[in-house]
Amino acid sequence: MEKFFLGAVIGMAAGAVIVANNCKLRNLVKKNQDDLMEKAEAYIDTKLEQLEKNGGSKKSAQSAKSAE
């Protein structure tokens, strides 16, 4: 198990060095990070809208019940 973690750390370090020294790879990594962030933000926005719709309908139903 220790060898696996050591290999993973060495692999990440080697990958970071390769990316740091290659401009095309660096730009590719930045582009992919931006795309991932946009997708995550869109997903979060849709979930928040769903929560607002569900919460809003519950609040309106509760206010209608209290008005009676």
C-alpha positions, -999 to +999 in steps of 0.1 A: +000+000+000+029+024+008+044+016-025+012+026-043+010+059-026+047+066-032+042+058-069+011+080-071+030+109-055+060+105-078+037+102-108+018+134-099+051+152-094+064+140-127+032+150-144+033+185-129+069+190-141+060+179-176+029+202-177+049+231-163+075+227-190+051+224-219+030+254-229+005+235-250-002+211-221-005+239-196-031+257-218-050+224-223-051+219-185-064+255-180-090+250-207-102+218-192-104+233-157-124+262-170-148+239-188-152+218-156-159+249-135-185+261-160-203+227-159-202+227-121-216+262-119-244+253-144-252+222-123-253+241-091-275+268-107-300+242-119-301+226-085-307+259-068-335+268-092-351+234-084-348+241-047-363+275-051-392+262-071-399+234-046-394+257-016-416+284-032-445+261-038-443+247-003-443+283+011-473+293-010-492+262+001-483+269+038-494+305+035-527+294+018-534+270+047-527+296+073-550+321+055-579+297+059 
